[in-house]
Amino acid sequence: MEEDAALLAAIADGSERAFNVFVDRHQRAVRVFLRGLAPRSDADDIAQETFLAIWSRADRYRGAASVRSWLFAIAWRKAKDSHRRSFRRLGREAVHHDIHAVASDSVSLDERITLEQAMMSLSLAERAAVLLCLAGGFSHSEAAASLDMPLGTIKSHVSRGRERLKAVLESHK
């Protein structure tokens, strides 16, 4: 944690090396999270936007939240902005979301498709909470800080999401 804060301070001072280390350390988790929210190509673009924001705004980190929470808050805002743009551009047409990176390798293709459909039945905010807490290992508090939502809302989103996913997967067996 302190190492990430030190990297941000170095990034704020213009250190490309610190930026590269920071990106190497966090890009996989950010991309997995974003691929659960957006199509793969969009998720990769959003991840790039997220890290560009880190490069240009590292000096804005104040330490009120963990670096990880701050990073995922930026990714979440970028994903919401992208979703709004896509929604306006595509109207009310559903957007295909690739969550295969989140699914376990032990899950069959049929189960992955079922899981993807179940994830799509969740709202964007519920999906984000589920991805962070159940797939990303975030605590409810960390997810609340990252998504800028009340703790109770995160708990509700995760609980509802878990139950919906469980019901869909059980009915599929």
Contact map, one row per residue, 1 for C-alpha under 8 A:
11111000000000000000000000000000000000000000000000000000000000000110000000000000000000000000000000000000000000000000000000000000000000000000000000000000000000000000000000000
11111100000000000000000000000000000000000000000000000000000000000000000000000000000000000000000000000000000000000000000000000000000000000000000000000000000000000000000000000
11111110000000000000000000000000000000000000000000000000000000000000000000000000000000000000000000000000000000000000000000000000000000000000000000000000000000000000000000000
11111111000000000000010000000000000000000000000000000000000000000010000000000000000000000000000000000000000000000000000000000000000000000000000000000000000000000000000000000
11111111100000000000000000000000000000000000000000000000000000100010000000000000000000000000000000000000000000000000000000000000000000000000000000000000000000000000000000000
01111111110000000000000000000000000000000000000000000000000000000000000000000000000000000000000000000000000000000000000000000000000000000000000000000000000000000000000000000
00111111111000000110110000000000000000000000000000000000000000000000000000000000000000000000000000000000000000000000000000000000000000000000000000000000000000000000000000000
00011111111100000110010000000000000000000000000000000000011010000000000000000000000000000000000000000000000000000000000000000000000000000000000000000000000000000000000000000
00001111111110000000000000000000000000000000000000000000011000000000000000000000000000000000000000000000000000000000000000000000000000000000000000000000000000000000000000000
00000111111111100110000000000000000000000000000000000000000000000000000000000000000000000000000000000000000000000000000000000000000000000000000000000000000000000000000000000
00000011111111110110000000000000000000000000000000000010011000000000000000000000000000000000000000000000000000000000000000000000000000000000000000000000000000000000000000000
00000001111111100000000000000000000000000000000000000011111000000000000000000000000000000000000000000000000000000000000000000000000000000000000000000000000000000000000000000
00000000111111100000000000000000000000000000000000000000000000000000000000000000000000000000000000000000000000000000000000000000000000000000000000000000000000000000000000000
00000000011111110000000000000000000000000000000000000000000000000000000000000000000000000000000000000000000000000000000000000000000000000000000000000000000000000000000000000
00000000011111111110000000000000000000000000000000000000000000000000000000000000000000000000000000000000000000000000000000000000000000000000000000000000000000000000000000000
00000000001001111111000000000000000000000000000000000000000000000000000000000000000000000000000000000000000000000000000000000000000000000000000000000000000000000000000000000
00000000000000111111100000000000000000000000000000000000000000000000000000000000000000000000000000000000000000000000000000000000000000000000000000000000000000000000000000000
00000011011000111111110000000000000000000000000000000000000000000000000000000000000000000000000000000000000000000000000000000000000000000000000000000000000000000000000000000
00000011011000111111111000000000000000000000000000000010000000000000000000000000000000000000000000000000000000000000000000000000000000000000000000000000000000000000000000000
00000000000000011111111100000000000000000000000000000000000000000000000000000000000000000000000000000000000000000000000000000000000000000000000000000000000000000000000000000
00000010000000001111111110000000000000000000000000000000000000000000000000000000000000000000000000000000000000000000000000000000000000000000000000000000000000000000000000000
00010011000000000111111111000000000000000000000000000000000000000000000000000000000000000000000000000000000000000000000000000000000000000000000000000000000000000000000000000
00000000000000000011111111100000000000000000000000100000000000000000000000000000000000000000000000000000000000000000000000000000000000000000000000000000000000000000000000000
00000000000000000001111111110000000000000000000000000000000000000000000000000000000000000000000000000000000000000000000000000000000000000000000000000000000000000000000000000
00000000000000000000111111110000000000000000000000000000000000000000000000000000000000000000000000000000000000000000000000000000000000000000000000000000000000000000000000000
00000000000000000000011111111100000000000000000000000000000000000000000000000000000000000000000000000000000000000000000000000000000000000000000000000000000000000000000000000
00000000000000000000001111111110000000000000001000000000000000000000000000000000000000000000000000000000000000000000000000000000000000000000000000000000000000000000000000000
00000000000000000000000111111111000000000000000000000000000000000000000000000000000000000000000000000000000000000000000000000000000000000000000000000000000000000000000000000
00000000000000000000000001111111100000000000000000000000000000000000000000000000000000000000000000000000000000000000000000000000000000010000000000000000000000000000000000000
00000000000000000000000001111111110000000000001000000000000000000000000100100000000000000000000000000000000000000000000000000000000000000000000000000000000000000000000000000
00000000000000000000000000111111111000000011001000000000000000000000000000000000000000000000000000000000000000000000000000000000000000000000000000000000000000000000000000000
00000000000000000000000000011111111100000000000000000000000000000000000000000000000000000000000000101100000000000000000000000000000000000000000000000000000000000000000000000
00000000000000000000000000001111111110000000000000000000000000000000000000000000000000000000000000000100000000000000000000000001001100010000000000000000000000000000000000000
00000000000000000000000000000111111111000011011000000000000000000000000000110010000000000000000000000000000000000000000000000000000000000000000000000000000000000000000000000
00000000000000000000000000000011111111110011000000000000000000000000000000000000000000000000000011101000000000000000000000000000000000000000000000000000000000000000000000000
00000000000000000000000000000001111111100000000000000000000000000000000000000000000000000000000011101100000000000000000000000011001000000000000000000000000000000000000000000
00000000000000000000000000000000111111100010000000000000000000000000000000000010000000000000000011100000000000000000000000010011000000000000000000000000000000000000000000000
00000000000000000000000000000000011111110110000000000000000000000000000000000010001000000000001111000000000000000000000000000000000000000000000000000000000000000000000000000
00000000000000000000000000000000001111111110000000000000000000000000000000000000000000000000001111000000000000000000000000000000000000000000000000000000000000000000000000000
00000000000000000000000000000000001001111111000000000000000000000000000000000000000000000000000011000000000000000000000000000000000000000000000000000000000000000000000000000
00000000000000000000000000000000000000111111100000000000000000000000000000000000000000000000000000000000000000000000000000000000000000000000000000000000000000000000000000000
00000000000000000000000000000000000001111111110000000000000000000000000000000000000000000000000000000000000000000000000000000000000000000000000000000000000000000000000000000
00000000000000000000000000000010011011111111111000000000000000000000000000000010000000000000000000000000000000000000000000000000000000000000000000000000000000000000000000000
00000000000000000000000000000010011000011111111100000000000000000000000000000000000000000000000000000000000000000000000000000000000000000000000000000000000000000000000000000
00000000000000000000000000000000000000001111111110000000000000000000000000000000000000000000000000000000000000000000000000000000000000000000000000000000000000000000000000000
00000000000000000000000000000000010000000111111111000000000000000000000000100110010000000000000000000000000000000000000000000000000000000000000000000000000000000000000000000
00000000000000000000000000100110010000000011111111100000000000000000000000100000000000000000000000000000000000000000000000000000000000000000000000000000000000000000000000000
00000000000000000000000000000000000000000001111111110000000000000000000000000000000000000000000000000000000000000000000000000000000000000000000000000000000000000000000000000
00000000000000000000000000000000000000000000111111111000000000000000000000000100000000000000000000000000000000000000000000000000000000000000000000000000000000000000000000000
00000000000000000000000000000000000000000000011111111100000000000000001001100100000000000000000000000000000000000000000000000000000000000000000000000000000000000000000000000
00000000000000000000001000000000000000000000001111111110000000000000000000000000000000000000000000000000000000000000000000000000000000000000000000000000000000000000000000000
00000000000000000000000000000000000000000000000111111111000000000000000000000000000000000000000000000000000000000000000000000000000000000000000000000000000000000000000000000
00000000000000000000000000000000000000000000000011111111110000000000000001000000000000000000000000000000000000000000000000000000000000000000000000000000000000000000000000000
00000000000000000000000000000000000000000000000001111111110000000000001000000000000000000000000000000000000000000000000000000000000000000000000000000000000000000000000000000
00000000001100000010000000000000000000000000000000111111110000000000000000000000000000000000000000000000000000000000000000000000000000000000000000000000000000000000000000000
00000000000100000000000000000000000000000000000000011111111000000000000000000000000000000000000000000000000000000000000000000000000000000000000000000000000000000000000000000
00000000000100000000000000000000000000000000000000001111111110000000000000000000000000000000000000000000000000000000000000000000000000000000000000000000000000000000000000000
00000001101100000000000000000000000000000000000000001111111110000000000000000000000000000000000000000000000000000000000000000000000000000000000000000000000000000000000000000
00000001101100000000000000000000000000000000000000000001111111000000000000000000000000000000000000000000000000000000000000000000000000000000000000000000000000000000000000000
00000000000000000000000000000000000000000000000000000000111111000000000000000000000000000000000000000000000000000000000000000000000000000000000000000000000000000000000000000
00000001000000000000000000000000000000000000000000000000111111100010010000000000000000000000000000000000000000000000000000000000000000000000000000000000000000000000000000000
00000000000000000000000000000000000000000000000000000000001111111000000000000000000000000000000000000000000000000000000000000000000000000000000000000000000000000000000000000
00001000000000000000000000000000000000000000000000000000000011111110000000000000000000000000000000000000000000000000000000000000000000000000000000000000000000000000000000000
00000000000000000000000000000000000000000000000000000000000001111100000000000000000000000000000000000000000000000000000000000000000000000000000000000000000000000000000000000
00000000000000000000000000000000000000000000000000000000000001111110110000000000000000000000000000000000000000000000000000000000000000000000000010000000000000000000000000000
10000000000000000000000000000000000000000000000000000000000000111111110000000000000000000000000000000000000000000000000000000000000000000000010000000000000000000000000000000
10011000000000000000000000000000000000000000000000000000000010101111111000000000000000000000000000000000000000000000000000000000000000000000000000000000000000000000000000000
00000000000000000000000000000000000000000000000000000000000000000111111100000000000000000000000000000000000000000000000000000000000000000000000000000000000000000000000000000
00000000000000000000000000000000000000000000000000000000000000001111111110000000000000000000000000000000000000000000000000000000000000000000011011000000000000000000000000000
00000000000000000000000000000000000000000000000000000000000010001111111111000000000000000000000000000000000000000000000000000000000000000000000011000000000000000000000000000
00000000000000000000000000000000000000000000000001000100000000000011111111100000000000000000000000000000000000000000000000000000000000000000000001000000000000000000000000000
00000000000000000000000000000100000000000000000000000000000000000001111111110000000000000000000000000000000000000000000000000000000000000000000001100000000000000000000000000
00000000000000000000000000000000000000000000000000000000000000000000111111111000000000000000000000000000000000000000000000000000000000000000000011110000000000000000000000000
00000000000000000000000000000000000000000000000001001000000000000000011111111100000000000000000000000000000000000000000000000000000000000000000001000000000000000000000000000
00000000000000000000000000000100010000000000011001000000000000000000001111111110000000000000000000000000000000000000000000000000000000000000000000000000000000000000000000000
00000000000000000000000000000000010000000000000000000000000000000000000111111111000000000000000000000000000000000000000000000001000000000000000001100000000000000000000000000
00000000000000000000000000000000000000000000000000000000000000000000000011111111100000000000000000000000000000000000000000000000000000000000000000100000000000000000000000000
00000000000000000000000000000000000000000000010011000000000000000000000001111111110000000000000000000000000000000000000000000000000000000000000000000000000000000000000000000
00000000000000000000000000000000010011000010010000000000000000000000000000111111111000000000000000000000000000000000000000000000000000000000000000000000000000000000000000000
00000000000000000000000000000000000000000000000000000000000000000000000000011111111100000000000000000000000000000000000000000000000000000000000000000000000000000000000000000
00000000000000000000000000000000000000000000000000000000000000000000000000001111111110000000000000000000000000000000000000000000000000000000000000000000000000000000000000000
00000000000000000000000000000000000000000000010000000000000000000000000000000111111111000000000000000000000000000000000000000000000000000000000000000000000000000000000000000
00000000000000000000000000000000000001000000000000000000000000000000000000000011111111100000000000000000000000000000000000000000000000000000000000000000000000000000000000000
00000000000000000000000000000000000000000000000000000000000000000000000000000001111111110000000000000000000000000000000000000000000000000000000000000000000000000000000000000
00000000000000000000000000000000000000000000000000000000000000000000000000000000111111111000000000000000000000000000000000000000000000000000000000000000000000000000000000000
00000000000000000000000000000000000000000000000000000000000000000000000000000000011111111110000000000000000000000000000000000000000000000000000000000000000000000000000000000
00000000000000000000000000000000000000000000000000000000000000000000000000000000001111111111100000000000000000000000000000000000000000000000000000000000000000000000000000000
00000000000000000000000000000000000000000000000000000000000000000000000000000000000111111111000000000000000000000000000000000000000000000000000000000000000000000000000000000
00000000000000000000000000000000000000000000000000000000000000000000000000000000000011111110000000000000000000000000000000000000000000000000000000000000000000000000000000000
00000000000000000000000000000000000000000000000000000000000000000000000000000000000001111111100000000000000000000000000000000000000000000000000000000000000000000000000000000
00000000000000000000000000000000000000000000000000000000000000000000000000000000000001111111100000000000000000000000000000000000000000000000000000000000000000000000000000000
00000000000000000000000000000000000000000000000000000000000000000000000000000000000000110111110000000000000000000000000000000000000000000000000000000000000000000000000000000
00000000000000000000000000000000000000000000000000000000000000000000000000000000000000100111111000000000000000000000000000000000000000000000000000000000000000000000000000000
00000000000000000000000000000000000000000000000000000000000000000000000000000000000000000001111100000000000000000000000000000000000000000000000000000000000000000000000000000
00000000000000000000000000000000000001100000000000000000000000000000000000000000000000000000111110000000000000000000000000000000000000000000000000000000000000000000000000000
00000000000000000000000000000000000001100000000000000000000000000000000000000000000000000000011111000000000000000000000000000000000000000000000000000000000000000000000000000
00000000000000000000000000000000001111110000000000000000000000000000000000000000000000000000001111100000000000000001000100000000000000000000000000000000000000000000000000000
00000000000000000000000000000000001111110000000000000000000000000000000000000000000000000000000111111000000000000001000000000000000000000000000000000000000000000000000000000
00000000000000000000000000000001001110000000000000000000000000000000000000000000000000000000000011111110000000000001000000000000000000000000000000000000000000000000000000000
00000000000000000000000000000000000000000000000000000000000000000000000000000000000000000000000001111110000000010001000000000000000000000000000000000000000000000000000000000
00000000000000000000000000000001001100000000000000000000000000000000000000000000000000000000000001111111000000000000000000000000000000000000000000000000000000000000000000000
00000000000000000000000000000001100100000000000000000000000000000000000000000000000000000000000000111111000000000000000000000000001000100000000000000000000000000000000000000
00000000000000000000000000000000000000000000000000000000000000000000000000000000000000000000000000111111101000010000000000000000000000000000000000000000000000000000000000000
00000000000000000000000000000000000000000000000000000000000000000000000000000000000000000000000000001111111000000000000000000000000000000000000000000000000000000000000000000
00000000000000000000000000000000000000000000000000000000000000000000000000000000000000000000000000000011111100000000000000000000000000000000000000000000000000000000000000000
00000000000000000000000000000000000000000000000000000000000000000000000000000000000000000000000000000001111100000000000000000000000000000000000000000000000000000000000000000
00000000000000000000000000000000000000000000000000000000000000000000000000000000000000000000000000000011111110110000000000000000000000000000000000000000000000000000000000000
00000000000000000000000000000000000000000000000000000000000000000000000000000000000000000000000000000000111111110000000000000000000000000000000000000000000000000000000000000
00000000000000000000000000000000000000000000000000000000000000000000000000000000000000000000000000000000001111111000000000000000000000000000000000000000000000000000000000000
00000000000000000000000000000000000000000000000000000000000000000000000000000000000000000000000000000000000111111100000000000000000000000000000000000000000000000000000000000
00000000000000000000000000000000000000000000000000000000000000000000000000000000000000000000000000000000001111111110000000000000000000000000000000000000000000000000000010010
00000000000000000000000000000000000000000000000000000000000000000000000000000000000000000000000000010010001111111111000000000000000000000000000000000000000000000000000000000
00000000000000000000000000000000000000000000000000000000000000000000000000000000000000000000000000000000000011111111100000000000000000000000000000000000000000000000000000000
00000000000000000000000000000000000000000000000000000000000000000000000000000000000000000000000000000000000001111111110000000000000000000000000000000000000000000000000110010
00000000000000000000000000000000000000000000000000000000000000000000000000000000000000000000000000000000000000111111111000000000000000000000000000000000000000000000100110000
00000000000000000000000000000000000000000000000000000000000000000000000000000000000000000000000011110000000000011111111100000000000000000000000000000000000000000000000000000
00000000000000000000000000000000000000000000000000000000000000000000000000000000000000000000000000000000000000001111111110000000000000000000000000000000000000000000000000000
00000000000000000000000000000000000000000000000000000000000000000000000000000000000000000000000000000000000000000111111111000000000000000000000000000000000000000001100100000
00000000000000000000000000000000000000000000000000000000000000000000000000000000000000000000000000000000000000000011111111000010000000000000000000000000000000000000100000000
00000000000000000000000000000000000000000000000000000000000000000000000000000000000000000000000010000000000000000001111111100010000000000000000000000000000000000000000000000
00000000000000000000000000000000000000000000000000000000000000000000000000000000000000000000000000000000000000000000111111100000000000000000000000000000000000000000000000000
00000000000000000000000000000000000000000000000000000000000000000000000000000000000000000000000000000000000000000000011111111110000000000000000000000000000000001000000000000
00000000000000000000000000000000000000000000000000000000000000000000000000000000000000000000000000000000000000000000000111111110000000000000000000000000000000000000000000000
00000000000000000000000000000000000010000000000000000000000000000000000000000000000000000000000000000000000000000000000001111111000000000000000000000000000000000000000000000
00000000000000000000000000000000000000000000000000000000000000000000000000000000000000000000000000000000000000000000000001111111100000000000000000000000000010000000000000000
00000000000000000000000000000000000000000000000000000000000000000000000000000000000000000000000000000000000000000000000001111111110000000000000000000000010011001000000000000
00000000000000000000000000000000000110000000000000000000000000000000000000000000000000000000000000000000000000000000001101111111111000000000000000000000000000001000000000000
00000000000000000000000000000000100110000000000000000000000000000000000000010000000000000000000000000000000000000000000000011111111100000000000000100000000000000000000000000
00000000000000000000000000000000000000000000000000000000000000000000000000000000000000000000000000000000000000000000000000001111111110000000001000100000010011000000000000000
00000000000000000000000000000000000000000000000000000000000000000000000000000000000000000000000000000000000000000000000000000111111111100000000000000000000011001100000000000
00000000000000000000000000000000100100000000000000000000000000000000000000000000000000000000000000000100000000000000000000000011111111110000000000000000000000000000000000000
00000000000000000000000000000000100000000000000000000000000000000000000000000000000000000000000000000000000000000000000000000001111111111100001000000000000000000000000000000
00000000000000000000000000000000000000000000000000000000000000000000000000000000000000000000000000000000000000000000000000000000111111111111001000000000000001000000000000000
00000000000000000000000000000000000000000000000000000000000000000000000000000000000000000000000000000000000000000000000000000000011111111100000000000000000001000000000000000
00000000000000000000000000000000000000000000000000000000000000000000000000000000000000000000000000000100000000000000000000000000011111111000000000000000000000000000000000000
00000000000000000000000000001000100000000000000000000000000000000000000000000000000000000000000000000000000000000000000000000000001111111100000000000000000000000000000000000
00000000000000000000000000000000000000000000000000000000000000000000000000000000000000000000000000000000000000000000000000000000000111111110000000000000000000000000000000000
00000000000000000000000000000000000000000000000000000000000000000000000000000000000000000000000000000000000000000000000000000000000111011111111000000000000000000000000000000
00000000000000000000000000000000000000000000000000000000000000000000000000000000000000000000000000000000000000000000000000000000000010001111111000000000000000000000000000000
00000000000000000000000000000000000000000000000000000000000000000000000000000000000000000000000000000000000000000000000000000000000010000111111100000010011000000000000000000
00000000000000000000000000000000000000000000000000000000000000000000000000000000000000000000000000000000000000000000000000000000000000000111111110000010000000000000000000000
00000000000000000000000000000000000000000000000000000000000000000100100000000000000000000000000000000000000000000000000000000000000000000111111111000000000000000000000000000
00000000000000000000000000000000000000000000000000000000000000000000100000000000000000000000000000000000000000000000000000000000100110000111111111100000010000000000000000000
00000000000000000000000000000000000000000000000000000000000000000000000000000000000000000000000000000000000000000000000000000000000000000001111111111110010000000000000000000
00000000000000000000000000000000000000000000000000000000000000001000110010000000000000000000000000000000000000000000000000000000000000000000111111111000000000000000000000000
00000000000000000000000000000000000000000000000000000000000000000000111111010000000000000000000000000000000000000000000000000000000000000000011111111000000000000000000000000
00000000000000000000000000000000000000000000000000000000000000000000000110011000000000000000000000000000000000000000000000000001100000000000001111111000000000000000000000000
00000000000000000000000000000000000000000000000000000000000000000000000010000000000000000000000000000000000000000000000000000000000000000000000111111100000000000000000000000
00000000000000000000000000000000000000000000000000000000000000000000000000000000000000000000000000000000000000000000000000000000000000000000000111111110110000000000000000000
00000000000000000000000000000000000000000000000000000000000000000000000000000000000000000000000000000000000000000000000000000000000000000000000100011111110000000000000000000
00000000000000000000000000000000000000000000000000000000000000000000000000000000000000000000000000000000000000000000000000000000000000000001100100001111111000000000000000000
00000000000000000000000000000000000000000000000000000000000000000000000000000000000000000000000000000000000000000000000000000000000000000000000000000111111100000000000000000
00000000000000000000000000000000000000000000000000000000000000000000000000000000000000000000000000000000000000000000000000000000000000000000000000001111111110000000000000000
00000000000000000000000000000000000000000000000000000000000000000000000000000000000000000000000000000000000000000000000000000100100000000001001100001111111111000000000000000
00000000000000000000000000000000000000000000000000000000000000000000000000000000000000000000000000000000000000000000000000000000000000000001000000000011111111100000000000000
00000000000000000000000000000000000000000000000000000000000000000000000000000000000000000000000000000000000000000000000000000000000000000000000000000001111111110000000000000
00000000000000000000000000000000000000000000000000000000000000000000000000000000000000000000000000000000000000000000000000001100110000000000000000000000111111111000000000000
00000000000000000000000000000000000000000000000000000000000000000000000000000000000000000000000000000000000000000000000000000100110011000000000000000000011111111100000000000
00000000000000000000000000000000000000000000000000000000000000000000000000000000000000000000000000000000000000000000000000000000000000000000000000000000001111111110000000000
00000000000000000000000000000000000000000000000000000000000000000000000000000000000000000000000000000000000000000000000000000000000000000000000000000000000111111111000000000
00000000000000000000000000000000000000000000000000000000000000000000000000000000000000000000000000000000000000000000000001000110010000000000000000000000000011111111100000000
00000000000000000000000000000000000000000000000000000000000000000000000000000000000000000000000000000000000000000000000000000000010000000000000000000000000001111111110000000
00000000000000000000000000000000000000000000000000000000000000000000000000000000000000000000000000000000000000000000000000000000000000000000000000000000000000111111111000000
00000000000000000000000000000000000000000000000000000000000000000000000000000000000000000000000000000000000000000000010000000000000000000000000000000000000000011111111100000
00000000000000000000000000000000000000000000000000000000000000000000000000000000000000000000000000000000000000000010011000000000000000000000000000000000000000001111111110000
00000000000000000000000000000000000000000000000000000000000000000000000000000000000000000000000000000000000000000000000000000000000000000000000000000000000000000111111111000
00000000000000000000000000000000000000000000000000000000000000000000000000000000000000000000000000000000000000000000000000000000000000000000000000000000000000000011111111100
00000000000000000000000000000000000000000000000000000000000000000000000000000000000000000000000000000000000000000110010000000000000000000000000000000000000000000001111111110
00000000000000000000000000000000000000000000000000000000000000000000000000000000000000000000000000000000000000100110000000000000000000000000000000000000000000000000111111111
00000000000000000000000000000000000000000000000000000000000000000000000000000000000000000000000000000000000000000000000000000000000000000000000000000000000000000000011111111
00000000000000000000000000000000000000000000000000000000000000000000000000000000000000000000000000000000000000000000000000000000000000000000000000000000000000000000001111111
00000000000000000000000000000000000000000000000000000000000000000000000000000000000000000000000000000000000000100100000000000000000000000000000000000000000000000000000111111
00000000000000000000000000000000000000000000000000000000000000000000000000000000000000000000000000000000000000000000000000000000000000000000000000000000000000000000000011111
